[in-house]
């Protein structure tokens, strides 16, 4: 269960270096933006709390002074002074006297609200003493009652406190402090915080900052796409060069430019290519030398064999020498055919196959060509002709008649060659591409060949980036299917043209 979950998660992991770098950069930018925003919000919130608590401290001192002032007045003058203050509008508080404690409908409880009320109560107790009866709470204007639990603030005339309490009646919390003065007499004070949004939920992360963060992330992604593509492009070129090296050992060397690491990689790759070319040239020279050196003793042995008196022994001796010469010639031909030095070009595949089929039909009509015209294919014409000729000759040899089909499938050119012979067993199908393996069991190399043909064919097809498959046909006979990718060969052409 755990392994299946891990495997399912791995499918979402980016595969290419480009996508992995972009994901990592994106994660780093988002993390950095999130951390900076968190620090920003934390600092703003802390500063906001400090400002509101400072305002609460000042309001509490003002409330304490107001309470002391009214307590110092004779009872009969308190209402007179209060009326004069209302007419003058000279107080930041809404003040009134009530004969009972008024029930306040509180606002929702928050951490900031509790901090403000604690600060107000602490200052008032410190200024007026702890023996007073004190009630403080926050309420909203639409539910606030101001006189004896039956008159609301919104029912009062406009001059009774609207200018100080009704800036935003539906959202702004109002601080209400009730202090007991005498028996059945309560001093009622209501006020707003110095900033109307003091206790509101502040927008610590405004929309403009969110838009800025989003714009920054998008800009970083675009820049990352450009920069990462620019950085990974030499790696793609190196990978492409390594792939092309298996098809064309004489491809142009990599340009040694870019960063220090890329220069070193290109220099190492070019040195490896030179060593491979030198190795192949040395191998060809070695086989040529061996073939040349063996011809003289083989010829000498053949002349001596002709001098034998026993005719039967002479024929066997000559046949062994002929087999030895054929094997040496086949080994040398294998080396030469798998490393054909010719320039690639656009090939008309239909004309090439028609020429091969016509060559096989010199005596009888035994090979037919079917298919549709395809676009020119970029490759080595002599090498491909060698490969297809070998396949067609094998089909005619083992099946007497053969059919060649040519068509295009996506970006691939498909060639199918089917004979009408007995087919090949599954066991032998795995061996026919090995060197010196012959399906014809006789010892006559003039009929069965040296067994190097299909090995050479496979090397030529692989050198063009293609795939070769063999199978028995459902209706009888043996079928060889070759798939040559057009896209890869076009990239080779473009690289050589640029060179």
N, C-alpha and C positions, 0 to 999 in steps of 0.2 A: 504493500500500500504506500509506504513512504517512498520507495524507489519510483513508483509510477507517478507520484506527485512531483518528485524532483525532476523526472524526465519531462513531464508536462510543463514545468516552469522553465526548463532549459530551452524550450522552443521559443520563448519570448526574449531570450538573451540575444542581443545583437551579435551577428556573426562577423561582419567586416570591421576592419580597423577604423574606417571612417565613421560608421555608425556608433561604435563604442566610444570613440573620442568625443563625438557630439553629445552622446548621452551623459558622459562624465562631465563635460563642460557645462551642459545644461543643469545637471544636478548640483554642480558647484555654485553656479550663479544663483539658482533658486535658493540653495541653502544660505548663501551669503546674504541675499535679499531678505530672507526670512529672519535670520539672526539680527541684521541691522534694523529691520522693522520692529522686532521684539525689543531690542535695546531702546529704540526710539519711543515706542509706546510705553515702556516701563519708565523711562525718564520723564515723559510728558505726564504720565499718571501720577508719579511721585511729586512732580512740581505742582500739578493741579491740586493734589491733596494738601500740600503745604500752603498754597495760596488760600484755599477754602478754609482751612483751619485757622490761618491768620485772620481772615475776615471774620470768622466766627468769634475769635478772641476779641476783636474790636467791637463787634456788635454786643457781645456780652458785657463789656465795660460800659457801653452806652446805655444798655438796659438797666444795669445796676445804678448808674447815675440818675436815670429817669425815675426809677423806683425810690431812691433816696429823696429826690426832689419832691415827689408827690407825698411821700410819708412825712416830710418836714412841714407841709402845708396843713393849716387847720382843716378840719373835715368839711366845714361849710364853704371853704374857698377852692376846694379841689375841682369841683365841676365848673366853677367860673373860669379858672385858669385853663381847664381842658377845652372849654368852648372857644376861648380866645385863640388858643393854639390851632384849633381846627379852622377858624376863620382866616387866620394868617397863613396857614399852610406851611408853617415853619418847622415841622417835625418830620423826621424820616420814619417815624413809627405811627401805626394806627393804635391809639390809646383810648381805652374806655374803662369804666367801672361797672362791675356786675355784682349782683347780690348772691350769685351762685357760681360754682365751677362749671364751665361750659365743656361739654364733651366734644372732642376733636376727632374727626375722621382722619387717621394718619395716612401718609403716603406709604408706598411699599418700602419695606425695610432694606437698606443697603449698608455696605461697610462705611461708605462716606457719610451717610446720614447719621449713623451711630457715633462716628468720630466727631461730627459737628455738635451733636446734642451733648456728648460728654464734655466737650470743651466749653460750651455755653453754661452748662450746669456747674462745672468746676469753678469757672470764673465768678459766677453769681454767688455761689456759696462762699467763696473766698472773700467777696466784697461785702455781702450782706449778712453773712453768718449762716451756719448750718441749721439754725432753729426755725427758719422760715419754711412756709409751705410753698413748694415750687413745682410747677408742671410745665414741661416744654415738649413741643411736638411740631412736626411739619405736616401741612395740609395743603390741599389745592383750593383755589378761590371758589369754584363752583359748588363745593360742599362745605365751605367754611361758615360757621355761625359765630356771631360777634356779640349778640345781646341775649342773655338768658335763654339760650338753647332754642330760640324760636325765630330769630331774625338772622337771615343770611347776609353775607357781605355784598352779594350782588343785588340785594333788595334796598341797599342804602342809597341815599341821594349821591350824585356824583362828587360833591365836595367833601364827603366823609371818608375819604381814603382811596378813592379810585386812582389818584395820581401817584400814589406810592405802592399800591398792591396789585393793580390790574394791568401790568404790562403785557402779560400773556396768561390769561386766567385759566387756560386749559392745560398748561404744561409747567409753569413756573411754581415750584414749591414755596410756600409761605411759612416762615418761622413764627410760631405762636408761643408766647411765654405768659403764664398766669401765676401771679404771686399773691398769696393771701396777706392782706394788710390788717384788717380787723375782722371781728366775727361777722360773717355774712357780707364781707366786702373783698372783692378780688380785683386786682389791677390787671387788666388785659392788654397785652402788647403784641402787635403783629407787624412783621417787616419782611422785606425781601432781602436776599443776599446781595451784596454790592454788585456782583455780576449775575444777571438773570439766569444764566445757565450753570450757576455754581453747583447745584446738586443734580443736574440733569446728566443723562448718560452721554458723556462727551465722545465726539467722533475723533478718537485718537489716531485713526488711520483714514484720513479723508480720501475722497474719490480721486482727487488730482494726484495724490501720492501713489494710489493703486495703479492709476493709468501710467504714471511715470515708471513704476516697477515693471509693469507689463511691457512698456515700450523698451525698457532696458533689456529685458529678457529676450524679446524678439530681435533687437539689434545684435545682442551677443550671439544668438543662434545664427543669424545671417553671416556675421563676421566669422563665426566658427566654421560654417560650411565652406566659406571661401578659403580661410587659412588652412583648415584641415585637408581640404582637397589639394591645396597647393603643396602641403607637406607630404601627403601620401601619394601624390602623383609619381614621384621618382620610384617609390616602392612598387607601384603598379607596372611602371616601365621595366623595372628589374625582373618582376615576375613574368611579364610578357617576353622579355629577352630570354629568360631561362626556358620558357616553353618553345620559343622559336629556335633555340639552339639545337633542340632534338630533331628539328626538321631541316635546318640549314646551318651547317657548321661554319659556312662562309658568310654568315650574316654580318652586317656592319657592327663594329664595336660600340659599346655604350659610351655616350659622352660623359666625360669625367668632370661634372660640374655640380653645383649645389653645396650643401653643407659638408663639413669635414667627414662625417660618417658616410654620407652618400658617395662622396668622392672615393673614399676607401673601398666601399662595396663595389662601385663600378670598376675601380682599378683591379680589384681581386677577381671580379667576373671576367673582365677582358683577359687577364692573365690565365685564368682557367680555360677560356676559349682557345687561346694560343697553344696551351699545352695539349688540349684535345686535338687540335688540328695537326700539331706536330706528331702526336701519337698515331693518328690515322694515316698520315703520310708515311711515317716510319713503318707502319703495318703493311701498307701497300708495297713499299719498297722491299720489305722483307719477303713478302710472298712472291713478288716478281723475281727477286733474286733466287729464292728457293726453286721456283718454276724453271728459271733459266739454268740453274745448276743441275737440276734433276734431268733435264732433257738430254744432256750429253751421256750420262751413264745409262739412261733408259734406252737411248738409241744404240749405244755400244752393246748392251745386253740383247737387244733385238737382233743385231747383226750376228752375235755369237749364237743366239738361239737358232738362226737359220742354218747354222753349220752343224746342228745336231743330226745324227743319223736316224734316231728313232722319231718317225713322223708324228706319232701320238704324243710323245713327250714334247716335241717341238711345238705342236699346236697349243698344248696346255701352257707352255712357257710363254709363248707369244700372247695368248689370251690374258695371262696374269699381268704381263707388261702393259698390255693395252688398257686393262682395268686400272692399273696404277697410274698411267698417264691421264686417264679420264678423271680419276679422283683428284690428281694435282691440278688439272685444268679447271675442274669444278670448284675446288676450294678457292683458287685464284679468282675465278669468275664471280663467286659469291662475295668476295671482298670488294671487287670492282662494282658489282651491281648494287650493293647496299650503300655505296657511297658515290653515287653518280654525280659528277661535277658538271652541272648545267644550270643555266639561268632559268628561273621560272617565267612563264608567259601565259597569256590567255589561250586556252585550249578549247577548240570546238569538239566537245566530247562525242557528239553524234558522228562527225567525220572520222574521228580517231577510231571509234568502235567499228564503223563501216569498213574502214581500211583493214582492220584486223580480221573481221568476218570474211571479207573478200579474199584475203590471203589464205584463210582456212578452206575456202570453197574453190580452190584451183582445180581439183579433179571432179568432185561431186558437190551438189548443194546440200551441205550438212549443217550449216550454221545460219540462223535467221536472226535479224535484228528488229526489235519492236520498241516502241516508245515514242516519246514526244520530244521535239527540239527543246534544249535547255540553254540557259544563258552560258556564255563562256566561263570556263573554270580556270582559276589561276593556279598553275602547278608546273611540274617538270614534264614536258611531253614525252621525252624518250623513256624516262623511268616508268611513267604510267603505261606507255605502250608496251614496254617489257612485261609489266605486271599483268595487264589484261591479255596479252598474247599467251602468256604461260597458262592463265586460267582457261582460256578458250581451247588451247591445244590439249590440256588435260581432259576437258569435257568431251572433245571429239575422240580422244584416244580411248577413254573408258566408256563413253556412252554412244559413240558412233555419230549421233546428232546432238545438237545443242541449240538453245534459245537464249538470246541476250536481250534483256529489257533495260531500258534507260528512262528514268523519269526524275522529277524533282519533288522533294518532300520537305516543305519549310525552307530552311536555309541549307539543306543537304542535297547533294547529287547522289542518287541511288543507282547502282548497277547490279543487276541480278543475272547470273549465268547458270542455266539449268541444263543438265544432260539427261539422257534417257537410258542410262546404264543401270547396273544393279544396286547403286547406292554404296554408302560406306557405313560400316558398323559404328555404333556409338563409341566403342573402345578405340577404333582407328581414327575417329574424328578428332580426338584429343591429341593425336600424335602426328597428323599429316603436316603440321607446320614446323616440326622438328627437323634439323638438318639430317640428310642421308636416310630419311624414312621414305620408303617406296611402297605404294599399294600393290604394284605389279610384282609378283613373287618370283619371277624368273630371274636368273643370273645374267640375262642379256641386257646390258646397259643401253643397247641401241633401241630397245623397246621400253624399258622401264625408266631410263634416265638415271641421274646420280642422286636424286632425292633432295636437291637443293632448290628446286623451282618455287614451291610454295613458301619456303622460308624466305626467299628473296622477295616474293610478292608481299608477304606480311610486313617486311621491313620497309618496303617502298610505300605501302598504304599508311603505315604508322608514321612514316616520315612526312606525309601530307596531312597528318592529324586525323586520319580516317580510322574506320573500324571495319574489320572483316569477320563475317560469321559464316559458318557452314552448317548444313542440315540436309537430311533426306526429305525430298519433296513428298507431299501427301499422295500424289498420283503416281509416284515412282520416280526414280532417278535421284541425282544429287544436285544440290543447289548451293551456290556461293553468292553471298550478298555483301556488297561493299558500299559503305556510306562515307562520302567525302564531305566534310563541313566547308561550306562556301565562305562563311563569315571569317573564320580564322585565316583562310588563305587570302582574302581581301585585305586583312590587316597586315599580312606579310608584304603584299604588294605595295600598300601605302608606305610602310616602313622603308622599303627598298627605293621607292620613288623619292622619298624625302632625303634618303642618303645620297 
